[in-house]
Every structure is written in C-alpha cells, then in structure tokens.
C-alpha cells in the first residue's frame, strides 16, 4: 500500500466531493464529513457485503461504509492510500492494468477523487486509483493526490478544478501522441460515450470504452451505453435486460460484465489469459445469463420506478 509523500498524520477529507454508493448520492467534505443526500436504490449487494459486512443497505449503512473508506484508505484525503492489490475479479481498473502491462493500449483515461480525469500509462497507478473507487460525480483538487499521480507519469486534465471530463481526457491523450486508449465512463455521464465515438475517427484514434457505475442508469442513458465496448451491469435491471441481451460475452453472474463488441471481447479474453484463478466457460445461445438469487437486490420503490 503506497501513500503520497508527506502524508497527513490524521485522515480528514479535504475539499468537497460527491460520489454514488449503492445508488445513493453521497457528499464528502471537511465541513460536513460524510452526508448521504439520497436514499440508496440498492437493498442488498453481495460485493458491498464482502467489503463492508453490510447485509441490509440503508442511508445509515451507506454512511458507515463511506466513512470506513475514508478512515481505512484515506479516500478524499491528502493521505489517500494507493493500493494496487486487485479487489474484484472483473473490474475496469483490474483489466486496464493488464492491458497496459501487455501494451495492448497506450494509456487508460480514468477518474480519481482529488484529481478528476487522469491519463495514465502505468498499470499499477490505474489499479491503485480504481481499486476501491465508486462513481465520482464531482471532486475538487487535493495537491498531494495530484503529486502522487504525476510522480508516476500520470497526467491530470485540470489540476486547478479537478474537472471530470472523459471526452476532454481523450482529446488530451491525442495531444500527447497516444492513439490506442481505454476510457472509463460512469453511467451518469453516459452521453460522453457517444461523443467519444463521434470524434474517434476524426482524431484517428482507437478508443476502447468501458461503461461503469451503472446502478442508476435510465433508458435514455442505455442508448449511449450500447455504443461502449464493455459495460458493467452494476445493480441495474435495465442494463441486464437491454444491454445483456446484445452482449457477445458475459463475465460473472453476480454483477455481470458484458462485452458488447468483438473488440471488447478480444480485450476481455486477453485479460482472462492472465487471470490467476480457475474459470468455467460454456456456450450459450442467449444472454444475459442470470441465475436465480444471484446479484444485488433493488428496493421495491426502485424496482417499480419507471426508468
């Protein structure tokens, strides 16, 4: 576990940040600590249980889990831990790390709290940024986090504001001479996927788009997500139904990850070639594959809500 130099002796959030956790919007700040602004849409999540021991998710359990992230990992703090150990089997950062190490891509364009959009060529940096990250809707700059990223050859899109803009991140990568990129796009910013696709050919780039943090997506967002190469279903029923049926490959059953293009499939298979665990593969004529009782469980109000 690596921490930025001159790390704080205490763990205290700096600036103001907003993230999504279990479908709830959460604000983290020095003034207010951790505030859960909306009700979580997820009632139970197996991943959340394995990480935080939570069986029933409500506003209080979301607050406790985010506070745990702050206390244990320095999330949104100057002493933020950069731990490159894999956390999930099929996470975006886990895959991007391997793609970078195998030189299948020139860089990964990701988001880090305290920095915003980041262009990284170091696989370990990508994994240490994304290991325990959830969807970041808003962040503000934390100089020590930015210093750590830059010390590992990472480029921060906007050090003054911590702006999150994956489209501009792709453009900056082009300006840096990087042509084959992987970029993560959160579901609440799904429109960026269509924008990246439009400029991909004009910039003579090859962009592999990984759609992440999709618990709260709407049917309108799905129109953009369908243009991604890989999409994580998160806790979204819409994604399982609308995107899963178009997939050419599915990873996992609890929180499925779908390859939507042949390119996405090839990259996933390249990752699996380095995967250090036993696997089962079988042919199917229909996706998604959704075993009964697997996966996150939505609250009744979220299940009945029209997308």
C-alpha positions, 0 to 999 in steps of 0.5 A: 500500500503506497501513500503520497509523500508527506502524508497527513498524520490524521485522515480528514477529507479535504475539499468537497466531493460527491460520489454514488454508493449503492445508488445513493448520492453521497457528499464528502467534505471537511465541513460536513464529513460524510452526508448521504443526500439520497436514499440508496436504490440498492437493498442488498449487494453481495460485493458491498457485503464482502467489503463492508459486512453490510447485509441490509443497505440503508442511508445509515449503512451507506454512511458507515461504509463511506466513512470506513473508506475514508478512515481505512484508505484515506479516500478524499484525503491528502493521505489517500492510500494507493493500493494496487492489490486487485479487489474484484475479479472483473473490474475496469481498473483490474483489466486496464492494468493488464492491458497496459502491462501487455501494451495492448493500449497506450494509456487508460483515461480514468477518474480519481477523487482529488484529481478528476480525469487522469491519463495514465500509462502505468498499470499499477497507478490505474489499479491503485486509483480504481481499486476501491473507487465508486462513481465520482460525480464531482471532486475538487483538487487535493495537491498531494493526490495530484503529486502522487499521480504525476510522480508516476507519469500520470497526467491530470486534465485540470489540476486547478478544478479537478474537472471530470471530463472523459471526452476532454481526457481523450482529446488530451491523450491525442495531444500527447501522441497516444492513439490506442486508449481505454476510457472509463465512463460512469453511467451518469455521464453516459452521453460522453460515450457517444461523443467519444465515438463521434470524434474517434475517427476524426482524431484517428484514434482507437478508443476502447470504452468501458461503461461503469457505475451503472446502478442508476442508469435510465433508458435514455442513458442505455442508448449511449451505453450500447455504443461502449465496448464493455459495460458493467451491469452494476445493480441495474435491471435495465442494463441486464435486460437491454444491454445483456441481451446484445452482449457477445460475452458475459463475465460473472453472474453476480454483477455481470460484465458484458462485452458488447463488441468483438473488440471488447471481447478480444480485450476481455479474453486477453485479460482472462489469459492472465487471470490467476484463478480457475474459470468455467466457460460454456456456450450459450445461445442467449444472454444475459445469463442470470441465475436465480438469487444471484446479484444485488437486490433493488428496493421495491420503490426502485424496482417499480420506478419507471426508468 
